[in-house]
Amino acid sequence: MEGAFPLGGDNLYKEIGRLLALSKEGDTKAKIELLSRLNPLIISCIRHYYYNPHLYEDLLQEGYEIVLRSIEEYDSTKGSYFFRICKTKT
């Protein structure tokens, strides 16, 4: 089920955590998959805060950049939450 969220919240967070760990190790495919899994969340945020269809592609690109920068900053040993890091980047 590539690109779709697995059913159940625990499975979702485990999958995001797995992809995040692989991404931190430099796995490009994991980064692409993580962006794909987070795409619905990014789109939802764009629609919630902006209603200018002309800016959609730019905002989507900016959302991807935020996720990629957040991957680099994330440190699981510090007890931080990945989504909180993403949110503070906006």
N, C-alpha and C positions, 0 to 999 in steps of 0.2 A: 504494500500500500504506500508507495512512494509519494511523498508530498502531503499525505493526509495524517491527521493526528490519530494515534491509537486510542481506543476507547478507554475511558477511566482516567481520572486525574493522576493517580500514582504512576500509571504506565507512561503518561505524557511527560511527567517530570523526570522519570528515569531515562526516557529516550532523549529528552533535551539535555540532561546531565551527561549522558553517554556521548552525544554529538558534541557537546561543549568541551568535554575532556579531550576528545580526538582533535577537535579544532585547535585547542591550546597547544597540542603537539605538532601542529602544522599540517594536518590532514585537510587538503583542499576539498576533497569530496565531502567530508563531514561539514565543512563550512557551507558548502553549497546546499547540502541537505538541511542544515540548521536554518539557513535563510528561507528555504522552501517551506519548512515546517512553521516558521514564524511569519510567513507572508500574510496569512489571514489576520493575525494580530496587528501587523504594521498597517494593513489596509483599513482595519477597523479604527485604528487611532487617527489615520488621515481623515477618514469620513467623519469622525466625531468632532474633530477640531477645525477642519477646513472644508469649504464647499466651493472651491474654485477648480473646475475640471481642467483648466489650462495648466495648473500647477501639479496635477496628480503625478505625472512621471518624475518630476523633480523631487517631490516629496517622498515618493516611493524609493528613489535612489538615496535620498538622505536617510531614510529609515534603514536601508541596508548598510549604509556607512556607519550609522550609530551602532548597529548590532556588531559589525566587524570590529569597531574600536572597542566596544564593550568586551568582546572576546579577549582581546589583548590585555585589557585591564583587569579582568576577572581573576581572582585568586581564591580558590576553594578552601585553602588552609586558613584564611582570615575570617571565615564564617559569613561572608557577604553573599547576597543573593544576586544572581545574574540579572534578573528582570529589574531589580532596583537600580543597578548600574546603568542599564539601558535607559531607564526613565530619567535619571539625573542628567543624561547626555542631551536630552531634548530641550 
